Amino acid sequence: MRRFSWFNATSLTLGFAFLYLPMILLIVYSFNASKLVTVWAGFSTQWYGELFRDEAFLDAAWVTLQVAVISSTIATVLGTMAAIVLVRSGRFVGRTLFSGMIYAPLVMPEVITGLSLLLLFIGIGLDRGVLTIVLAHTTFSMCYVSVVVSSRLVSFDQSLEEAALDLGCSPFDAFRLVTLPIIAPAVISGWLLAFTLSLDDLVIASFTAGPSATTLPIKIFSSVRLGVSPEINALSTIMIGIVAVGVITASLISKRASLRQQQDEQAAARATG
């Protein structure tokens, strides 16, 4: 058994410090009473109050949440369907092209994706706004959902679905009652990943957003160029909290689903034994 050396401990500590220390400092200074974000002047929650009175930030936050929820939901549905086709359909004409189109946004630079979508929207005469941002975010986040769900479908025991079909279920009912509950943790993880990517996106949104729809990353970037405000720290802390709650929720759901699956397998083994 490999021993946990001081080198491993130091590397792990430095790695976690590099990743999470800036976030911890940001959260701490969001409760700073001073207008200077790098000078501590005492504990205060005034910047959270200022943030919730800032109409521009609230409007941008509302647009961002709308876009994230709608685009991640559509991307989850389309990504799950694409994963089922890739895993279950075997070899078919155009499979290589189809898989390449699904996975292309994973390696495509965001600038190219944003510019191509902008030219598309201009070409078809679609005014830029919430709809164009939703379409853009759905396009690039769908591939991430497809990858996550595909990895779960590869290890899925299709004999369970076949047993449901033998017992009289239709293909749709077999998918709804058997397949979907088993792959639900992967589907939820894909939705959360798409939601987080949509919340974080700046480059693609800057190409596809219009004057009537400004997302939170765009608003934050515009504000930071004029100087970092304590309100930015408060807003970033809230976003970190939302993402953390989502990740913890997904982990708990996945763990509960895993335990339930193990219990079902043990019950099935006892019944057949």
C-alpha positions as CSV (number, residue, x, y, z in Angstrom):
1,M,0.0,0.0,0.0
2,R,1.4,3.4,-1.0
3,R,2.2,5.6,1.9
4,F,1.0,9.3,2.0
5,S,4.3,11.1,1.8
6,W,5.1,14.7,2.8
7,F,5.5,15.5,-0.9
8,N,2.0,14.3,-1.7
9,A,0.6,16.3,1.3
10,T,2.4,19.5,0.2
11,S,1.4,19.1,-3.4
12,L,-2.3,18.5,-2.4
13,T,-2.2,21.5,0.0
14,L,-0.7,23.9,-2.5
15,G,-3.1,22.7,-5.2
16,F,-6.2,23.2,-3.0
17,A,-4.8,26.6,-1.8
18,F,-4.3,27.7,-5.4
19,L,-7.9,26.7,-6.3
20,Y,-9.8,27.8,-3.3
21,L,-7.9,30.5,-1.5
22,P,-8.9,33.3,-3.9
23,M,-12.5,32.2,-3.4
24,I,-12.2,32.3,0.3
25,L,-10.6,35.8,0.2
26,L,-13.4,37.0,-2.1
27,I,-16.1,35.7,0.3
28,V,-14.3,37.3,3.3
29,Y,-13.9,40.7,1.6
30,S,-17.6,40.6,0.5
31,F,-18.3,41.4,4.2
32,N,-15.8,44.2,4.3
33,A,-17.1,47.6,5.5
34,S,-14.6,49.6,3.4
35,K,-15.1,50.6,-0.2
36,L,-11.6,49.5,-0.9
37,V,-11.8,45.8,-1.6
38,T,-8.2,45.1,-0.4
39,V,-8.4,47.1,2.9
40,W,-10.2,45.4,5.8
41,A,-12.3,48.0,7.8
42,G,-14.5,45.7,9.8
43,F,-17.4,43.3,9.3
44,S,-20.5,44.6,7.4
45,T,-23.2,43.3,5.2
46,Q,-23.9,46.7,3.6
47,W,-22.7,45.7,0.2
48,Y,-25.3,42.9,0.0
49,G,-28.0,45.5,0.7
50,E,-26.4,47.8,-2.0
51,L,-26.4,44.9,-4.4
52,F,-30.1,44.1,-3.9
53,R,-30.9,47.8,-4.5
54,D,-28.9,47.9,-7.8
55,E,-31.5,47.5,-10.6
56,A,-28.9,46.9,-13.3
57,F,-27.4,43.9,-11.5
58,L,-30.8,42.5,-10.6
59,D,-32.0,42.7,-14.2
60,A,-28.8,41.0,-15.4
61,A,-29.2,38.3,-12.7
62,W,-32.8,37.7,-13.7
63,V,-31.8,37.4,-17.4
64,T,-28.9,35.0,-16.5
65,L,-31.1,32.8,-14.4
66,Q,-33.8,32.6,-17.1
67,V,-31.2,31.7,-19.7
68,A,-29.4,29.2,-17.5
69,V,-32.6,27.3,-16.5
70,I,-34.1,27.3,-20.0
71,S,-30.9,26.5,-21.9
72,S,-29.8,23.8,-19.5
73,T,-33.2,22.1,-19.6
74,I,-33.3,22.1,-23.4
75,A,-29.7,20.9,-23.5
76,T,-30.4,18.1,-21.1
77,V,-33.3,16.8,-23.2
78,L,-31.4,17.1,-26.5
79,G,-28.1,15.8,-25.0
80,T,-29.9,12.8,-23.4
81,M,-31.5,11.9,-26.8
82,A,-28.2,12.3,-28.6
83,A,-26.5,10.0,-26.0
84,I,-29.2,7.3,-26.5
85,V,-28.8,7.4,-30.2
86,L,-25.0,7.2,-30.0
87,V,-25.0,4.3,-27.5
88,R,-28.0,2.3,-28.5
89,S,-28.3,2.7,-32.3
90,G,-25.0,0.9,-33.1
91,R,-23.6,1.6,-36.6
92,F,-25.7,3.7,-38.9
93,V,-25.1,5.9,-42.0
94,G,-23.7,9.2,-40.8
95,R,-22.9,8.1,-37.3
96,T,-19.3,9.5,-37.5
97,L,-20.6,12.9,-38.7
98,F,-23.4,12.9,-36.1
99,S,-20.9,12.2,-33.2
100,G,-18.5,14.7,-34.6
101,M,-21.2,17.4,-34.7
102,I,-22.2,16.6,-31.1
103,Y,-18.7,16.7,-29.7
104,A,-17.4,19.6,-31.8
105,P,-18.3,22.4,-29.3
106,L,-16.0,20.6,-26.7
107,V,-12.9,21.5,-28.7
108,M,-14.2,24.6,-30.6
109,P,-12.8,27.9,-29.4
110,E,-15.6,29.9,-27.8
111,V,-14.7,32.9,-30.0
112,I,-15.4,30.9,-33.1
113,T,-18.6,29.5,-31.7
114,G,-19.9,32.9,-30.7
115,L,-18.9,34.6,-34.0
116,S,-20.5,31.8,-36.1
117,L,-23.7,32.0,-34.1
118,L,-23.7,35.8,-34.4
119,L,-23.4,35.6,-38.2
120,L,-26.2,32.9,-38.2
121,F,-28.6,35.1,-36.3
122,I,-27.8,38.1,-38.5
123,G,-28.2,36.0,-41.6
124,I,-31.7,34.8,-40.6
125,G,-32.7,38.2,-39.3
126,L,-33.2,37.2,-35.7
127,D,-32.9,40.1,-33.2
128,R,-30.4,39.4,-30.5
129,G,-31.9,39.0,-27.0
130,V,-32.8,36.3,-24.5
131,L,-33.8,33.9,-27.2
132,T,-30.4,34.1,-29.1
133,I,-28.5,33.6,-25.8
134,V,-30.6,30.6,-24.9
135,L,-30.0,29.1,-28.4
136,A,-26.3,29.7,-28.1
137,H,-26.0,28.2,-24.6
138,T,-28.0,25.2,-25.6
139,T,-25.7,24.6,-28.6
140,F,-22.5,24.5,-26.6
141,S,-23.8,22.9,-23.4
142,M,-25.7,20.0,-25.1
143,C,-22.4,18.2,-25.9
144,Y,-21.4,18.2,-22.2
145,V,-24.7,16.6,-21.2
146,S,-24.3,14.0,-24.0
147,V,-20.9,13.0,-22.7
148,V,-22.1,12.6,-19.1
149,V,-25.2,10.6,-20.0
150,S,-23.3,8.5,-22.6
151,S,-20.8,7.4,-19.9
152,R,-23.8,6.1,-17.8
153,L,-25.6,4.4,-20.6
154,V,-22.5,2.5,-21.6
155,S,-22.6,0.6,-18.3
156,F,-26.4,0.3,-18.3
157,D,-27.8,-3.3,-18.1
158,Q,-30.2,-3.5,-21.0
159,S,-31.6,-6.7,-19.7
160,L,-33.7,-4.7,-17.3
161,E,-35.3,-2.8,-20.1
162,E,-35.9,-6.0,-22.0
163,A,-37.6,-7.6,-18.9
164,A,-39.9,-4.6,-18.8
165,L,-40.8,-5.0,-22.5
166,D,-41.4,-8.7,-21.9
167,L,-43.8,-7.8,-19.1
168,G,-45.9,-5.7,-21.4
169,C,-44.4,-2.2,-21.2
170,S,-44.2,-0.1,-24.3
171,P,-40.7,1.2,-25.3
172,F,-41.6,4.6,-24.0
173,D,-42.9,3.2,-20.7
174,A,-39.8,1.0,-20.3
175,F,-37.6,4.0,-20.8
176,R,-39.7,6.2,-18.4
177,L,-40.1,3.5,-15.6
178,V,-36.8,1.7,-15.9
179,T,-34.1,3.4,-17.8
180,L,-34.7,7.0,-16.8
181,P,-34.7,6.4,-13.0
182,I,-31.4,4.5,-13.3
183,I,-29.6,7.1,-15.4
184,A,-31.3,10.0,-13.5
185,P,-28.1,10.9,-11.5
186,A,-26.2,11.3,-14.8
187,V,-29.0,13.4,-16.3
188,I,-29.2,15.6,-13.2
189,S,-25.4,16.0,-13.3
190,G,-25.6,17.0,-16.9
191,W,-28.2,19.6,-16.2
192,L,-26.2,21.1,-13.3
193,L,-23.1,21.2,-15.5
194,A,-25.0,22.9,-18.3
195,F,-26.5,25.3,-15.8
196,T,-23.1,26.2,-14.4
197,L,-21.6,26.7,-17.8
198,S,-24.4,29.0,-18.7
199,L,-24.0,31.0,-15.5
200,D,-20.3,31.4,-16.2
201,D,-20.3,32.1,-19.9
202,L,-19.0,35.5,-21.0
203,V,-17.5,35.1,-24.5
204,I,-20.4,33.5,-26.4
205,A,-23.0,35.6,-24.5
206,S,-21.1,38.8,-25.5
207,F,-21.6,37.9,-29.2
208,T,-25.2,36.8,-29.0
209,A,-26.6,39.2,-26.4
210,G,-28.4,42.4,-27.4
211,P,-28.9,45.7,-25.8
212,S,-32.2,44.5,-24.2
213,A,-30.5,41.4,-22.6
214,T,-27.4,41.7,-20.6
215,T,-26.2,38.7,-18.7
216,L,-24.5,38.8,-15.3
217,P,-21.0,37.9,-16.5
218,I,-21.2,40.7,-19.1
219,K,-22.3,43.1,-16.5
220,I,-19.6,42.0,-14.1
221,F,-16.9,42.3,-16.8
222,S,-18.1,45.8,-17.7
223,S,-18.0,46.9,-14.1
224,V,-14.6,45.4,-13.3
225,R,-13.1,47.3,-16.2
226,L,-13.9,50.5,-14.3
227,G,-12.6,49.1,-11.0
228,V,-13.5,46.4,-8.6
229,S,-16.5,47.3,-6.4
230,P,-17.4,45.6,-3.2
231,E,-20.8,44.8,-4.7
232,I,-18.9,42.5,-7.2
233,N,-17.5,40.5,-4.2
234,A,-21.0,40.2,-2.7
235,L,-22.5,39.1,-6.1
236,S,-19.7,36.6,-6.7
237,T,-20.2,35.1,-3.2
238,I,-23.9,34.6,-3.9
239,M,-23.0,32.8,-7.2
240,I,-20.5,30.6,-5.4
241,G,-23.1,29.7,-2.9
242,I,-25.7,28.8,-5.6
243,V,-23.2,26.6,-7.4
244,A,-22.0,24.9,-4.2
245,V,-25.6,24.1,-3.2
246,G,-26.2,22.6,-6.6
247,V,-23.1,20.5,-6.5
248,I,-23.9,19.2,-3.0
249,T,-27.5,18.5,-4.0
250,A,-26.4,16.5,-7.0
251,S,-23.9,14.5,-4.9
252,L,-26.6,13.6,-2.4
253,I,-29.0,12.6,-5.2
254,S,-26.3,10.5,-6.9
255,K,-25.4,8.8,-3.6
256,R,-29.0,8.1,-2.7
257,A,-29.6,6.6,-6.2
258,S,-26.4,4.5,-5.9
259,L,-27.5,3.1,-2.5
260,R,-31.0,2.4,-3.9
261,Q,-29.5,0.6,-6.9
262,Q,-27.3,-1.5,-4.6
263,Q,-30.3,-2.4,-2.4
264,D,-32.4,-3.4,-5.5
265,E,-29.5,-5.6,-6.8
266,Q,-29.2,-7.3,-3.4
267,A,-32.9,-7.9,-3.2
268,A,-32.9,-9.3,-6.7
269,A,-30.0,-11.6,-5.8
270,R,-31.8,-12.8,-2.7
271,A,-35.0,-13.5,-4.7
272,T,-33.2,-15.5,-7.4
273,G,-31.0,-17.3,-4.8
